[in-house]
Amino acid sequence: MNFILALLALTIEAGVGYPDALFRRIGHPATWMGALISALDRELNHETDPFPLRRLKGGVALATLLLVSVGVGALVERVALALPLGWLALAVVASSLLAQRSLHAHVAAVAEGLTVSVEDGRAAAAKIVGRDVSGLDSSGVARAAIESLAENFSDGVVAPALWLAVFGLPGALAYKAVNTADSMIGHRSARYLAFGWAAARCDDLMNFLPARAAAILLTIGASPLAGASPAKALAAAWRDAPNHGSPNAGWPEAAAAGALGLELGGPRSYGGIEAADAATLGDGRREANTDDIGRALALYRLSTATLWFFLAVGALTARV
């Protein structure tokens, strides 16, 4: 049942995405989770507390977030499946946790911006990357867009789809909650080094298999793409991903780099602070351009189609 649900949710999200009018009217599950995370941060994360206590309180905050998310997911799933056409209603809700369409649109916007000026490309890239883009040239902007596409293919498409396929809506909401918490409090700043520890470690755990699955999907997706190399995708992921500062992000990024014949990664800064995970990924061209973004988007579409195929096989197998 859950494999069919995941496939249907992917189909709905690819077709209509999450409408802007709906977002303006009621927000989005990520914004609701973000509001709860912010409230827990204000109430529990006190700079005067000792480090161990702040870490403990961060764990309590994460447990609270998960309890609410899983509880809401279980309730919505139970109510929806008791209604006529409940499958469809549940798939519509689940589609809000996926980001196929918006990810493609945002990365394509970077390529479109670069055709106008480097400044326009930087402005579009700043919407999808956390790094400082002000000093990037056109090649750096293109690389940043491709890296973001690869990483978010894992975080925004593969991971939520797999958690949905295995654990239903409660599982997908749990993943989204942890991923949102990691993005908000999981970084290594003075305020969140202790309080965000549980969120960061839980996010690493929940993304462990999806990140590697994303690398495999990108490798398979490279097979029919002209000029791409599945062998180099797999080799780059195996060789370079362990050198990345993140235990997971390097896998899809390195696979994309190898598939496209590029070198991604390397030095970058966040708010003027140089990133620790400065490893290079892939051994191809360092200079990237708008054509490379277009090829990366083609690889993304083929890899997403491969994910759909495997979910369809899982759905058919589950019915036998």
PyMOL commands that set and color helices and strands:
alter all, ss='L'
color gray80, all
select helices_A, chain A and resi 2-16+20-26+29-44+51-81+86-95+100-116+118-125+138-185+197-222+230-243+250-260+290-319
alter helices_A, ss='H'
color red, helices_A
select strands_A, chain A and resi 264-265+269-270+273-274+280-281
alter strands_A, ss='S'
color yellow, strands_A
deselect
rebuild
show_as cartoon
